[in-house]
């Protein structure tokens, strides 16, 4: 319960300070990319492409471990590990173990391909709290086309089944589905698959234009939804949400999903985002940015403490002046959903969502 109270207090501090033009003493969530190396070649992502990675520039594990101590002191409660593919780096386990010892919730994003028996054993022993597997299609051909790894689907689904069975409820395991115009008809199928496997949740995110996800713009024909696509998406996600809730699974809040419909219809929804207040992003090279979308480098933790970057003039300027090009068509759940939680009205209107999230946090606390 102490962690829940601390999270509530940090959210309250964020709400109050942002109202007066300030910012909290530290981020609630830090997104950390241990490596940009990736074993997939996803159609909608630029990360990990050949010729773009120099592993000699990556943060040393020792620096990441000292970073975690800095984050604990400034109140950070969630460490989201992404990439690239985090399971391609050998330093992952000590990072998770140290974060757990410091009371920081670890959220691991993976494509699931490498989540074999040995990795599952090590991750459970290290105490990882949440595993998010990126999966966008329930048919092999569709998955191959989107993710660029022929024959990967059956292996990923098998790893998901084994992870769910072996963890016996100790980990929050779920699927993050990236929605684009080519997989709208897969939404309800994915909900059925997640339910059949016995996962704890299924979340949806929109495929976004531009860095770091792809080279397209929002108005490119391959990216833009037609009015019919928007209507089909809205119906599919509502049916999927109903099925998931009836099955006792967690999914995105209704306000976020309604926002996704507006996003695909072309509306600008970035004004309520609190990235840079609630969160920060650190690249594999140590560069600190306001979020994963904004490529303005505000400092580097190789040569300065994290809090020095957090309190720096460049970071404060980034908070005051959002990157309109990056923000204009962004509707990522990791920022939008977190920003919603600053409003008491959200919790009153979406009590079921809030109670499920408290249940996840309580599970993590019991593990510790």
N, C-alpha and C positions, 0 to 999 in steps of 0.2 A: 504493500500500500504506500510505502514511502516514495517509491518511484512514481506512482500515479499522482501523488500530491505534488511532487517536484515538477512533473510534466505540466500539471494544471497551473502551477505557479509561474512556470516559464512562459506558458501560453498567455497567461494574464499579463505578465510583464511585457510581452511582445505587443499585445493589444494596446496597453496603456501608452507605452513608449512610442509606438508608431503613430498614435493619435496626436502626440505632441512633437512629432518630427524626429524622435530618437530611434534607438534600436536596442535590443536586449543584450545582456552581458555575454551571451554566447548562443550558437545555433542549437536548436532542438535536434536537428537531423544533419548529419554530414554524409555526403555521397563521396565515396572513395573508389577510384579506379586503380587497383594494384597493378594491372597490366592492360595494354591495348591489344596484346596478342589474342587472336581468335582463330578457332578451328573451323568456323563457318564463313561463308561469303554471302551474307544476307543481301537481298535485292534492295532493301530500304535502309541500309546502314553503310557509312563510310569508314567506321572504326575497324581497324585490323586489316585493311586492304594491303596487298603486297607493296613493299617499298615505302610504307608510311611509318614503320616501327623501328625504333632504335632501343633495344632493351638495356643497353648500357646507360641510358639516361633515366631509367626507372628508379623510383624511390627504393632505398635499401630497407629491408624489413626492420632493422633496428630503428630507423627514423620513423617508420610507421608506428612502432610500438611506443616510442616517446611521444608521438603525436597523440596517441590515445590517452595518455596521462594528462596532456594539455586539455584535451576535449572534456575529460571527466571534470577537471577543475572549473571549466567554464559552463558546465551544466548540460552538455550534450548527452542525449538519452538513446539515440538511434544511430547506428553506423550501417549505411547501405553500401554493400560491396557490389560493384558492377565492373564492366569492362568494355571491350574485349570479353574474354571468357575467364573469369576468376579461377576456374579449376585448372588452368594451364600454368599457374604460378605455385611454386613450392612453399612460399612464405605465408600462404593463406591460413593454415592451422594455428600458428602462433598468434596471428592477428586476432582470430576469433577467440582463442583461449584468453588472451590478455583483455580483450573487450569485455568478455564475460566476467572476468575477475574484477573489473572496474564498474560493473553494473550497467554496462552499455548493451542495449539490445542489438543483435546482429541480424541483418537482413541481406541474404545472399541471392543475387540474380544470376541465373545460369541458363544456357540453352539445353541443359539436361543430358547431353550426349555423353559426357565423361562421368556422369554420376553413377559410377559402377560400385560394386560391393565394397571395395577398399576405400573409395572416397566417402561412401555413406557411413562406414564404420568410423572413419577419422572425424567427419563432421559431427556425428552424434556424440563422440567422445569429447570433442572440443566444446560442445554446447551451443552450436548454432541455433538461433531461435526460429528464424523464418527462411524457407527456401522458396524462391519464386522461379518457376521454370517458364521460359518464353516458348509459347506454342501457338501457332496461328492457323493451323489447318488440321483436320482429322483424317484427311486422305493423303497417302504417300506422295502422289504426283503433285498435289498442291503445296505440300510442305517442301518438297524438293525445289520447286520453282521459286518459293519465297525465301528459303534459307540457304540454298546453294550447297547442300550436303546430301547427295543422293543416298537414298535408303536409310535415312536417319530416324524417321518417325517411329518405326516399331521399337527401336532401341530406346528412344526417349520415353515412350509410353511404358515400356517394361521397367525402366529405371524409376519412373514415377510410382508404379504399382509397388515395386520392392521398397522404395523409400517410405511409402505410406504404411506398409505392413510392418517393416522393421522398426520404425519410430514409435509405433503403438501410441500415437497421439502426442508424443513429447515435442514434436516440431510442427510448426504451422507450414504445411506444404500446400502449394497451390499453383495455379497457372495464370500467367499474364498474357493476354491475347492482344496482339496489335492488329487493330481493325483497319482495313483498306477497302477500296471499292470491289476488289476481287474475292474477298472472303466474307462478305455480309451473310451469305447463306450458310456459313459455317458456325455462326454465333450460337444458335440453339443446339447444334450438334456438339459444340465444344462444352456447353453446359451439361449436356447429357453424359459426355465422356468423363468430365470432372466428377460428376455425381456417381457414376458407375465405378470409378477408381476408388472413390472414398476420400477425395481431397477436402481440405477445409475451406478453400475459397477459389474463386475465379474472378479476375479483374480484367477490365477492358481499357485499352488505351488507343487513341487514334494514331495512325501513321502520320507523322509530321513532316513538313517540307524543310529542307535546309539542314545545316550543321546541327549535330553530328550524324544525323540519321540518313540523309541522302542528298543528292545533288539537284533535286527538283525544287520548283517553287509551288506555292499553293494553287496557282491558276494553271499549272500544267495539266493537260488532259488526263494523264495517267494518275494524277493525284486528286483532281477535283471530283466531288460527288455531283451527280445530276439530281434534280428534285425527286426523281423516282428512287434513286439510291438513298437519299436522305430519309424518305418515307419508309423504305424497306428496312433500313438500319434501325430507325426508331421503333418499328414494330418488333423486329427480331430481338433487340436488346431488352425490351419490356417483357417479352415472353420468356427470355432466358433468365431475367432477374426473378420473375415469379417462380420459375422452376427451382432456382437456386435457393431462394428463401424458404420455399416449401420443404426443401431437402435439408434445411438447417445449415446451409453454406453461406459464407460471407461473399459479398460482391460490392461493387461501387455504390455509393449513395445515389439516390434518385436525382438530387440536384446536379451531381456531376454528370450522370448519364444524359440528363436533359440538356446540360451544357454541351455534351458531345454532339447532340443533334444540331444545336445552334452552330457549333464549330464547323461541322461538315456543310452547313448551309452558308458558311462564309462570314459569320459574325465575328467581331473582335471581342474576345472575352478576357483579355489579359489584365484589365484594370484592377481586379481584386487579388492578384497574385502577390504573395509575401515572401517569395524567394529572396534570399539575402537578409531577411529578418529571422525567418524560421530555419533557414538552411544555408549550406554552402557546399561547393563542389571542389574536390581536389583531384587533379589528374595524376596519371602514373608518373609524370615528371615532376610533380610537386606544385604545379601551377594551381592557384586558387582562383575560382570564378564564382560569380553569384549563383549560378545554376549550371546544369549540364548543357543548356541551350545557348547561353551567352558566352561567347569566346573572348570577352575582354579579360585579360589576365591582370589580376589585382595584387599579386604578390606571389612568392614562392617559398614553401616551407623548408626547402633545402638550406636557405640562408637566413631565415627569420622565423620566430615562433608564430604559431597559428594565430594567437590572439592579437599579435602585432598587425597581422594582415587584416583580421576582422575589424580592428579599430582604426585602420589606416584611412587617410584621406581618399585614396582611389576607391576603396570599398564603400565609404560613405557617399561618394559621388555616384557610384553605380546604383546605390539604393535610391538616391534622389532622382536619377535620370535613367529610367529603364531603357534597354536596348530595343527600340521600337521594331526594328527589323526582325530580331529574334523572337520578341514577345507576341507580335501581331497575330500569328496563327498557331500559337502554342496552347495546348490544352492537355498537358501531362498530369496524370492523376497524382504523381508524387508531390507536385506543387499546388495544384488546384484543390485537391482533397485536404491537404494540410492547411491551406489558407481558409477553407470553409470552417475548420475546427476552431477558429478564433472567435466565431460568432455564437453566442449563447442561443440565438434563435435556431441555429442549425441543430443543436442537440435537443432542443425542445420538439422540433418538427420531425427529427429523424432519430428518435429514441432507440429504436431497434438497432440501427447501425452503430450508435454509440455504445450500446450494451455489448454487442458482439466484439467491438474493438477492445473494450475493457476485459472481456473474457480472454482474448488473445494475450493481453498484457499480464493478466493474472496467471495464465499458464506459464509464461516466461518466468514470473516471479517464483512459482512453485518449483521450477527446475533448479533455481538457485538456492 
